[in-house]
Amino acid sequence: MSKNGLPKLDDHVIVLFGATGDLAKRKLLPGFFHLHAAGLLPPEYRIIGASPKAFALTDEQFREHAEQACADFCITKPTDPSWPSFAERLSFAAADPGNAEDLVAAVQRAEKEIGGAPRRLYHLAIPPAAFTSVVGMLGETGLAKGKTRVIIEKPFGHDLDSARKLDKAVHAVFDESQIFRIDHFLGKESVDNILAFRFANGLYEPIWNRNHLRYVEIDVPETLSIEGRAGFYDATGAYRDMVVTHLFQVLSFVAMEAPVSLSAKHLRDEKLKVYEALKPIDVRHVVRGQYEGYLSTDGVAADSQTETMVAVRAEVDNWRWHGVPFFLRSGKAMGASRQVIVLGFAPPPLRMFPAHRKDTPYGRQNEIVIDFADPGAVKVNFLAKVPGAELTLGNAEMAFYYKDSFAESHALEGYEHLILQAMIGDQSLFTSSDGIERLWEISEPLLENPPPVEPYPVGSFGPESVKNLIAPYHWHLPHA
C-alpha cells in the first residue's frame, strides 16, 4: 500500500490518443495534473500525447496546450510548484494506422527514461469510428504486448451488431482483463455513495424493494444545447449518448442485489444480473423530443428525426423489482442541469389524517432523492404536522450535503478516480462486454422502430407527453 492508502502503483507510460481534443482538454490533462499535484501518481511515469500526423504538435507545443487546459479547467492551477515536474513528463508523437514509427519510438524512449519494465496504459479519447483502427495499430506495432491496458471511451458501438464487431476487434488484441470501458458517471463520488447508502445502512436496505417502493426516477436534464457537436450528435441522439451509456449504468447501482464483496468480479456480476432482468424497451413507453431550433443548427439535417431528449419507462423484471417502473429522462436545452435519482414510497394503507394540500402532487410526499451531481446530496422527503390548532400535514425534508460534511479537497473528479482504478487494474467501475451487449439488445425495439420526435421549447422539461409517460406519478423536476 502507498502512503495514501491506495495499492502501490507501478511505473507507467501513458499514451493519450486524441490528446488535442475537447475531452483531453477539459478532463484528462487537468485530471492527470490534479493527480500529480496530489501525489497519487507513481514516482515514475510519462504521458505521451498522440494524434494523426495532420494534427501533430511538438513536445513544447503539447506542454503549452496542457498548461492552458489546466489553467482553464483544473482545480490545481499551473502556478502550483508541482507544475514543472509534471510538464517535463509530457511529450508528443504522431501516429497513423500503418505509420506509427514516431509513437513506437516515443514509447521506447519513455520506457528507457523510466527504467525497468513500466506498464503501458492507452487512453482512446477519440471518435468511436477510430477505435478499431487504433486498437489494430497497437496490435500490429507490438505496442499491445506485455503489461498493457486500454481505456475505451463511450459509446461502445451504436447498436448490438456494431458493439459485437467492436468487441471482436478489441479482443483480437487485448484480453478482457486489459480492457477498461469507461463511463465517467461511475467514477463520481456521489454515484459510488449509492452503494454505501444502500448496503451500509440498516435503515434503508430493508425497504429497497417492490414491497415499499412504487417507482424510481433517474433524471439528467441539461441546459446545454449540442454546441458545435452536430456532426456527432445528429448521428447519435440522446438515447445512445446518455441512456445506454450512463443512465442504465446508474440504474444498475440502484437496482443490484448486494454483492458478495466490492471486488470487480462480484460488482460486475450483480450489474449484469440487473441488465439480464431488464425487459426489452417497449416503444409505447418512450417519448422522444427535439428542442425548437435544433433543425436550424449548422450540421443538422433539415429533416432530422434525431431526439435531443428522451424519456423511457424501463422494467427490471426480477423478484425485488417486479412491478416497479424505472423512469429515465435526459436531454439538451432543458430547464435545468441536474442529476437526480428519486425513489417514491408507497403510501400508508390507512389515511387517518385530514386531506393533504391540494397542490401537493400525488406520490411526492415520501421520497428519497439522491442528487448525484458532485459533490452530491441525499434528501428524504416526508410529511410532518403543520404547527397550529388543527392536525394538518405539510412537506418536510431531511438532507445530507457532501460539501457540508466532508472535506471536498479529498474528492476526485470522475475521470481522475477511474484513471487511477485503471492504473491499479481494478475493473469494478468499468463495464463488461456482456453488459454492453445486453443493453444494446434490450434497446433494439426502440432503435429499429423509434416513435416520431415531438418538439419542446428550449428551457422546458420536454414535450407535454413526458407527463403522461410517468402518470399517475410525477417527475420530481422541475418542482424541486
Disulfide bonds with the S-S distance in Angstrom:
none
